[in-house]
Amino acid sequence: MATREMADFLRSRRDRVTPASVGLPDGARRRAPGLRRAEVAQLAGISPDYYMRLEQGRGIRPSPSVLDALARALILNDDERDHLYRLALSLPSPPPAAADAPVHPNVRRLLDAIAPVPAYVINPRLDVLAWNRTAAALMPHLAEQPWSRRNMLRYAITDPRARAFYVDWEEVARHGIAQLRTATGRDPDDPATGALVRELSQDPWFRTWWDRQDVKGPGMGRKEYRHPLVGLLSLDYIGMVLPGTPDHQFVTLTAPEEGPSRTALNELAARPDR
């Protein structure tokens, strides 16, 4: 059944698509920069009334063909399309406690084996479930916290030191919020995820970015850190879903073969365990 969450998500995506980007005339007297409801309906090949009821969350369960048409009309990326499907069709949530399942011993051995490379395992709400000593050395402020509080997004939002630690703090925070939004779509009734959202909602930046309805899945990119001991590091990250435990993501961070980031990373890897 269509939900209020799906209605909010559709509206947020509609607001971001300009008429010109989908070949429609801009026209005059637009009260908002995005598409009108009737325009989305036209592009998707459905009636304006049907689309209006979708945006109002009035209990409609759209078919996969309608969802595909809406994804094309609203120019959704793969993560956004998956999120729309999950919200609209009420796809099965992960098994109870799947996000909190123990990290497999083989994965822990892999973390230790690649220890010169920072690596960690997180669940959909960005709790750190396991990491190696280089990852702990890379993120010393997070390492100070007890395991029950080691959440990547909580650190980024609530610890004032994070704004200096991450060179592009806003991008890191917004990306983490988008991943958390994806987690709520996968398992909307998870109490731990709901508690984290309520906790972080005390922060005005979180509330603003949360309302944008952005979603993100595992990916790759670059992060820059101002480390308190070794200075600036520019590291490439890759997030991979673990087989057998699809709610666990394995993340690695690497530096180019030569340069100051590799030197700094080697220095961190060589430091004694804390």
FIZASE-629044 format. One record per residue (C-alpha): chain; x, y negated, z negated; residue number from 0. Coordinates in steps of 0.1 Angstrom, whole numbers, plus 5000, padded with zeros to 4 digits. Each point is the difference from the previous one (the first is absolute). Layout:
N
NODE   chaine     xx     yy     zz   num
NODE        A      X      Y      Z   NUM
...
//
This chain:
274
NODE   chaine     xx     yy     zz   num
NODE        A   5000   5000   5000     0
NODE        A   5013   4965   5009     1
NODE        A   5012   4983   4969     2
NODE        A   5005   4964   4987     3
NODE        A   5037   5007   5004     4
NODE        A   4995   5008   5037     5
NODE        A   4979   4969   5004     6
NODE        A   5027   4978   4984     7
NODE        A   5027   5016   5022     8
NODE        A   4981   4995   5032     9
NODE        A   4993   4963   4992    10
NODE        A   5037   4994   4991    11
NODE        A   5011   5015   5034    12
NODE        A   4974   4981   5019    13
NODE        A   5013   4967   4985    14
NODE        A   5035   5007   5014    15
NODE        A   4992   5007   5036    16
NODE        A   4999   4969   5022    17
NODE        A   4976   4999   5030    18
NODE        A   5030   4994   5023    19
NODE        A   5017   5032   4989    20
NODE        A   4971   5021   5012    21
NODE        A   4992   4980   5032    22
NODE        A   4971   4979   4987    23
NODE        A   4996   4963   5004    24
NODE        A   5009   4980   4969    25
NODE        A   4969   4978   5002    26
NODE        A   4990   4972   4978    27
NODE        A   4985   4996   4965    28
NODE        A   5017   5031   4986    29
NODE        A   4998   4998   4962    30
NODE        A   5028   5026   4997    31
NODE        A   5030   5009   5021    32
NODE        A   4991   5037   5004    33
NODE        A   4973   5018   5021    34
NODE        A   4963   4997   4994    35
NODE        A   4981   5031   4990    36
NODE        A   4982   5001   5034    37
NODE        A   5033   4998   5018    38
NODE        A   5013   5031   4981    39
NODE        A   4968   5018   5008    40
NODE        A   5004   4991   5037    41
NODE        A   5036   5012   5001    42
NODE        A   4991   5032   4982    43
NODE        A   4969   5007   5021    44
NODE        A   4976   5001   4971    45
NODE        A   4970   4978   4991    46
NODE        A   5006   4968   4980    47
NODE        A   4975   5012   4974    48
NODE        A   5018   5033   4995    49
NODE        A   5033   4982   4995    50
NODE        A   4984   4975   4976    51
NODE        A   4988   5029   4979    52
NODE        A   5035   5015   4999    53
NODE        A   5014   4968   4987    54
NODE        A   4973   4998   4974    55
NODE        A   5008   5035   4988    56
NODE        A   4964   5011   5004    57
NODE        A   5005   5037   4999    58
NODE        A   5008   5007   5036    59
NODE        A   5023   5029   5009    60
NODE        A   5016   4991   5033    61
NODE        A   5011   5028   5024    62
NODE        A   5036   5006   5009    63
NODE        A   4993   4985   5035    64
NODE        A   4987   4968   4984    65
NODE        A   5030   4998   4977    66
NODE        A   5024   5004   5029    67
NODE        A   4982   4972   5019    68
NODE        A   5002   4978   4970    69
NODE        A   5037   5007   4996    70
NODE        A   5006   4990   5036    71
NODE        A   4978   4969   4997    72
NODE        A   5018   4988   4968    73
NODE        A   5035   5010   5013    74
NODE        A   5007   5022   4970    75
NODE        A   5034   5017   4996    76
NODE        A   5003   5036   4990    77
NODE        A   5000   4994   4963    78
NODE        A   4969   4977   5002    79
NODE        A   4982   5025   5022    80
NODE        A   5006   5029   4976    81
NODE        A   4989   4978   4971    82
NODE        A   4967   4991   5019    83
NODE        A   4993   5037   5006    84
NODE        A   5006   5009   4964    85
NODE        A   4977   4972   4987    86
NODE        A   4973   5006   5026    87
NODE        A   4998   5038   5000    88
NODE        A   5008   5007   4964    89
NODE        A   5028   5024   5009    90
NODE        A   5010   5023   4972    91
NODE        A   5022   4985   4973    92
NODE        A   5032   5017   4990    93
NODE        A   4996   5028   4975    94
NODE        A   4998   4988   4964    95
NODE        A   5034   4988   4987    96
NODE        A   5017   5006   5034    97
NODE        A   5016   4966   4998    98
NODE        A   5014   5009   4965    99
NODE        A   5011   5036   5009   100
NODE        A   5036   5008   4988   101
NODE        A   5027   4994   5025   102
NODE        A   5011   5034   5015   103
NODE        A   5034   5013   4987   104
NODE        A   5013   5002   5036   105
NODE        A   4993   4963   5004   106
NODE        A   5018   4992   4968   107
NODE        A   5030   5019   5012   108
NODE        A   4999   4981   5032   109
NODE        A   4999   4967   4981   110
NODE        A   5032   5010   4981   111
NODE        A   5017   5014   5031   112
NODE        A   4998   4967   5019   113
NODE        A   5007   4979   4969   114
NODE        A   5024   4976   5017   115
NODE        A   4969   4990   5020   116
NODE        A   4973   4984   4978   117
NODE        A   4968   5021   5002   118
NODE        A   4968   5003   4980   119
NODE        A   4966   5016   5001   120
NODE        A   4968   4980   4995   121
NODE        A   4963   5007   5000   122
NODE        A   4974   4979   5019   123
NODE        A   4996   4975   4973   124
NODE        A   5039   4995   5000   125
NODE        A   5008   5017   4967   126
NODE        A   5036   5012   5000   127
NODE        A   4998   5038   4994   128
NODE        A   5037   5008   5004   129
NODE        A   5032   4983   5013   130
NODE        A   5037   5006   5001   131
NODE        A   5026   4981   4981   132
NODE        A   5009   4977   5029   133
NODE        A   4963   4989   5002   134
NODE        A   5000   4993   4963   135
NODE        A   5032   4980   5003   136
NODE        A   4985   4980   5029   137
NODE        A   4968   4991   4980   138
NODE        A   5013   4994   4965   139
NODE        A   4970   4980   4988   140
NODE        A   4977   5028   5009   141
NODE        A   5023   5025   4985   142
NODE        A   4996   4982   4966   143
NODE        A   4963   5010   5000   144
NODE        A   4987   5033   4986   145
NODE        A   4990   5024   5027   146
NODE        A   4963   4993   4993   147
NODE        A   5006   4964   5010   148
NODE        A   5023   5005   5030   149
NODE        A   4977   4987   5028   150
NODE        A   5016   4981   5029   151
NODE        A   4971   4976   5004   152
NODE        A   4995   4993   4963   153
NODE        A   5037   4990   4999   154
NODE        A   4997   4978   5031   155
NODE        A   4969   4982   4987   156
NODE        A   5005   4998   4962   157
NODE        A   5038   4998   4994   158
NODE        A   5013   4964   5007   159
NODE        A   5034   5015   5009   160
NODE        A   4985   5017   5030   161
NODE        A   4997   4966   5018   162
NODE        A   5037   4996   4999   163
NODE        A   5008   5036   5005   164
NODE        A   4981   5003   5033   165
NODE        A   5013   4976   5026   166
NODE        A   4965   5000   5017   167
NODE        A   4980   5005   4969   168
NODE        A   4967   4990   5017   169
NODE        A   5004   5026   5028   170
NODE        A   5009   5027   4974   171
NODE        A   4970   4991   4978   172
NODE        A   4975   4999   5029   173
NODE        A   5013   5033   5015   174
NODE        A   4995   5017   4966   175
NODE        A   4965   4985   4996   176
NODE        A   4991   5014   5034   177
NODE        A   5013   5034   4990   178
NODE        A   4979   4999   4968   179
NODE        A   4970   4990   5021   180
NODE        A   5005   5031   5021   181
NODE        A   5002   5021   4968   182
NODE        A   4966   4987   4989   183
NODE        A   4985   5010   5034   184
NODE        A   5014   5035   4996   185
NODE        A   4988   5005   4965   186
NODE        A   4976   4972   4989   187
NODE        A   4991   5016   4967   188
NODE        A   5035   5006   4987   189
NODE        A   5000   4985   4965   190
NODE        A   5038   4993   5000   191
NODE        A   4998   4981   5033   192
NODE        A   4970   4980   4988   193
NODE        A   5018   4992   4967   194
NODE        A   5030   4987   5019   195
NODE        A   4979   4978   5023   196
NODE        A   4983   4985   4970   197
NODE        A   5033   4994   4982   198
NODE        A   5016   4983   5030   199
NODE        A   4969   4980   5008   200
NODE        A   5010   4977   4971   201
NODE        A   5025   4986   5024   202
NODE        A   4987   4973   5025   203
NODE        A   5024   5011   5027   204
NODE        A   4988   5036   4998   205
NODE        A   4963   4989   5001   206
NODE        A   5006   4979   5031   207
NODE        A   5019   5027   5019   208
NODE        A   4977   5028   4988   209
NODE        A   4970   4982   5015   210
NODE        A   5017   5000   5034   211
NODE        A   4992   5037   5003   212
NODE        A   5033   5009   5016   213
NODE        A   5010   5037   5001   214
NODE        A   5033   5017   5006   215
NODE        A   5013   5036   5001   216
NODE        A   5035   5014   4998   217
NODE        A   5024   4983   5024   218
NODE        A   5035   4986   5005   219
NODE        A   5016   4966   4999   220
NODE        A   5025   4980   4982   221
NODE        A   5002   4985   4965   222
NODE        A   5024   4976   4986   223
NODE        A   5010   4999   4963   224
NODE        A   5019   4976   4978   225
NODE        A   5015   5025   4976   226
NODE        A   5012   4986   4966   227
NODE        A   5033   5019   5002   228
NODE        A   5010   5004   5037   229
NODE        A   4982   4971   5017   230
NODE        A   4981   5001   5033   231
NODE        A   4991   5033   5016   232
NODE        A   4981   5004   5032   233
NODE        A   4987   5036   5002   234
NODE        A   4979   5019   5025   235
NODE        A   4972   5021   4985   236
NODE        A   4981   5030   5013   237
NODE        A   4969   5014   4983   238
NODE        A   4990   5036   5008   239
NODE        A   4970   5020   4988   240
NODE        A   5011   5031   4983   241
NODE        A   4987   5034   5014   242
NODE        A   4978   5018   4976   243
NODE        A   4994   4969   4979   244
NODE        A   4986   4974   5024   245
NODE        A   4994   4975   4972   246
NODE        A   5037   4999   4993   247
NODE        A   5023   4978   5021   248
NODE        A   5037   5004   5002   249
NODE        A   5019   4967   5005   250
NODE        A   5036   4996   5009   251
NODE        A   5021   4968   5004   252
NODE        A   5031   4998   5020   253
NODE        A   5026   4974   5010   254
NODE        A   5018   4995   5034   255
NODE        A   5033   5020   5003   256
NODE        A   5021   4968   4994   257
NODE        A   4994   4968   4983   258
NODE        A   4993   4984   4966   259
NODE        A   4968   5019   4994   260
NODE        A   5018   5034   5004   261
NODE        A   5028   4988   4977   262
NODE        A   4975   4989   4973   263
NODE        A   4980   5032   5003   264
NODE        A   5031   5021   4996   265
NODE        A   5009   4980   4969   266
NODE        A   4966   5008   4986   267
NODE        A   5002   5036   5008   268
NODE        A   5034   5002   4983   269
NODE        A   4988   4985   4967   270
NODE        A   4997   5024   4971   271
NODE        A   4965   5012   4991   272
NODE        A   4982   4978   4975   273
//
